[in-house]
Amino acid sequence: MLQVKDLVKTYPNGTKALKGVSFNVPKGAFLAVIGLSGSGKSTLLRCINRIHEPTSGSMIFEGRDITHVKEQQLREARTKIGMVFQHFNLVNRRNVLNNVLTGRLGRLENKFLGGIFQKWPEKWIEEAYQALRIVGIEDKALIRADGLSGGQKQRVAIARTLMQHPDLLLADEPVASLDPSTSYSVMNYLRDLNQKHNITVVCNLHFLSLVRDYSTHVIALKNGELVFEGKPTDITEKWFKDIYGSDAREVEIH
Ligand SMILES: Nc1ncnc2c1ncn2[C@@H]1O[C@H](COP(=O)(O)OP(=O)(O)OP(=O)(O)O)[C@@H](O)[C@H]1O
């Protein structure tokens, strides 16, 4: 599904955030990306969908090199790659339904339709309600996004990405600003997308308990380098210390 090879990202201020990272994401995987704060996890996801331009290296997505493609081809690739963020990135003054519908704009040739005039095709509206049903929040469709809790906002963000019909979902610390029980609920929806809707997931996570419960594959970054690649069950005490440092203690989320 996705092959990342020798990916390097050096920011304009000279920070080397990724120093030659290579890994494969098999189709259908739920890949967790772990590592200390500042190890390069967000940079990695942002390079994959080209929010940030990689400095060098390559990314092959569904057989196509997306490292340097521009405009039309980049838009096409991006419609297949959904993204959810720690802070949800909803338009607060719009209602939930409209936020979900904007997920469809990436697939649209005339971007102005709907976005400005709010004339969404009836079948998209039905689809948006269906997406909201999948994340169990259909009853909030007509509420402004700023009237929702954090967990509800993240479910709307997941519904929005469903409107794209993505093959790959990048989730950048999707539960980092949620309480533990809401975190599990949002992770369950991500797992449903992965297992029932066949969407491959790459997800940055801080808590190893979530990694063990939800992921099928794990990579770990440390100072911009890949230091571990394996299954969640391969993360032994020794690996934990290697990845997080010898003073680190595991914090459970329940
Ligand atoms: N826009 C930027 N300009 C310059 N340096 C940046 C930028 N974004 C991130 N960095 C730096 O790149 C390195 C990796 O940051 P990144 O946000 O990818 O790490 P992370 O593992 O996602 O951290 P966290 O878990 O805290 O979100 C850090 O040293 C960070 O300060």
The ligand as an SDF file (V2000), in Angstrom:
LIG
                    3D

 31 33  0  0  0  0  0  0  0  0999 V2000
    7.4840   23.5900   11.2020 N   0  0  0  0  0  0  0  0  0  0  0  0
    8.6160   23.2490   11.8370 C   0  0  0  0  0  0  0  0  0  0  0  0
    9.7250   24.0180   11.7020 N   0  0  0  0  0  0  0  0  0  0  0  0
   10.8700   23.6660   12.3330 C   0  0  0  0  0  0  0  0  0  0  0  0
   11.0140   22.5870   13.1190 N   0  0  0  0  0  0  0  0  0  0  0  0
    9.9410   21.8150   13.2870 C   0  0  0  0  0  0  0  0  0  0  0  0
    8.6870   22.0990   12.6600 C   0  0  0  0  0  0  0  0  0  0  0  0
    7.7930   21.1350   13.0190 N   0  0  0  0  0  0  0  0  0  0  0  0
    8.4620   20.2880   13.8320 C   0  0  0  0  0  0  0  0  0  0  0  0
    9.7500   20.6960   13.9980 N   0  0  0  0  0  0  0  0  0  0  0  0
   10.7900   20.0260   14.7800 C   0  0  0  0  0  0  0  0  0  0  0  0
   11.0050   18.7470   14.1970 O   0  0  0  0  0  0  0  0  0  0  0  0
   11.2120   17.7610   15.2120 C   0  0  0  0  0  0  0  0  0  0  0  0
   10.1570   16.6780   15.1000 C   0  0  0  0  0  0  0  0  0  0  0  0
    8.8980   17.2570   15.4220 O   0  0  0  0  0  0  0  0  0  0  0  0
    7.5160   16.4560   15.2870 P   0  0  0  0  0  0  0  0  0  0  0  0
    6.4240   17.4190   15.5970 O   0  0  0  0  0  0  0  0  0  0  0  0
    7.4960   15.7470   13.9960 O   0  0  0  0  0  0  0  0  0  0  0  0
    7.6830   15.3910   16.4650 O   0  0  0  0  0  0  0  0  0  0  0  0
    6.5790   14.4760   17.1630 P   0  0  0  0  0  0  0  0  0  0  0  0
    7.2470   13.1700   17.4150 O   0  0  0  0  0  0  0  0  0  0  0  0
    5.3490   14.4740   16.3550 O   0  0  0  0  0  0  0  0  0  0  0  0
    6.3410   15.2230   18.5340 O   0  0  0  0  0  0  0  0  0  0  0  0
    5.0070   15.2680   19.4510 P   0  0  0  0  0  0  0  0  0  0  0  0
    4.7860   13.8670   19.9420 O   0  0  0  0  0  0  0  0  0  0  0  0
    5.3800   16.2110   20.5480 O   0  0  0  0  0  0  0  0  0  0  0  0
    3.9050   15.7930   18.5780 O   0  0  0  0  0  0  0  0  0  0  0  0
   11.1880   18.5080   16.5420 C   0  0  0  0  0  0  0  0  0  0  0  0
   12.5180   18.8290   16.8790 O   0  0  0  0  0  0  0  0  0  0  0  0
   10.4000   19.7650   16.2220 C   0  0  0  0  0  0  0  0  0  0  0  0
   10.7960   20.8360   17.0520 O   0  0  0  0  0  0  0  0  0  0  0  0
  1  2  1  0
  2  3  1  0
  2  7  2  0
  3  4  2  0
  4  5  1  0
  5  6  2  0
  6  7  1  0
  6 10  1  0
  7  8  1  0
  8  9  2  0
  9 10  1  0
 10 11  1  0
 11 12  1  0
 11 30  1  0
 12 13  1  0
 13 14  1  0
 13 28  1  0
 14 15  1  0
 15 16  1  0
 16 17  2  0
 16 18  1  0
 16 19  1  0
 19 20  1  0
 20 21  2  0
 20 22  1  0
 20 23  1  0
 23 24  1  0
 24 25  2  0
 24 26  1  0
 24 27  1  0
 28 29  1  0
 28 30  1  0
 30 31  1  0
M  END
$$$$
